[in-house]
Amino acid sequence: MERCKDVSDVPEKLEKFRQRTKYCLRLLHSLNIIHHDVKPSNIVYSPSLKEFVLIDFGISHTLA
C-alpha cells in the first residue's frame, strides 16, 4: 500500500477510499453479485491503477 508522504492528505485519501468502496459495492449489487467477505484486508490499493480495488471473491455469489 502506498504510504502518505504528508499527513495533511490523509483525510482526502480516506474519503477516496470510502467513495471507491461504496462505488464497488453499488456496482456489484446492481449486477446482483454479493461479495460476502468485505473487510479492510480485502480492499487494497493498486499502484498501477492508482485506485482502491475490492479483492477475494471466493465466497461471493449471484442472486437469481
N, C-alpha and C positions, 0 to 999 in steps of 0.2 A: 504494500500500500504506500502511496505517495505521502511523504511527511510534509507537514505545514512548515514552511520556512519562516513565516511571520504569523504569530498568534492572532493578529488582527483579522486575518482572513478565515479563522475558524468558524464564526457564525455563518458566513456565506457558504463554506464547504458543507456544513451541517444542513443548511437549507437545501442545497443542491442534492445532497444525499436523500433527504426526506422527499423532495419532489420527484426524484428519479425512482425511488422505491414505490411511491404512490402511483406513478405512471405505469411502472411494470406490472403492478398488481391489477390495476384497472384494465390494462391491455389483456392480461391473461384471463381475467374474469369475463371480459367481453367475448373472448374466444371459448368460453366455458371450460377453461383449464383451472384446476385448483392445485396449488403448489404443495400444500400440507406441511412444509418444513421451513417457513420463513423465520429466520433468526439472523442475528448480526453476522455470524460466520458464513452465511450463505449469500451475503451481499458484499461483493468485492469491487475494488477499483481496478479498472483495466487501463494501464498507461497508454496502450496503443489506441484505444478508443477515446481515452480521456473522459470516461463515463463510469458510473457505478453500474454493475450488472448483477442480476439475480442468477445464482447457480444452483446445482443439485436438484434436479427434477426427478430423482429416483423414485419417490413415492407419490408423485403427482398423478392426477387422473383427469379425465374429461367427463363433463356432465352429459347425460343423454339428451 
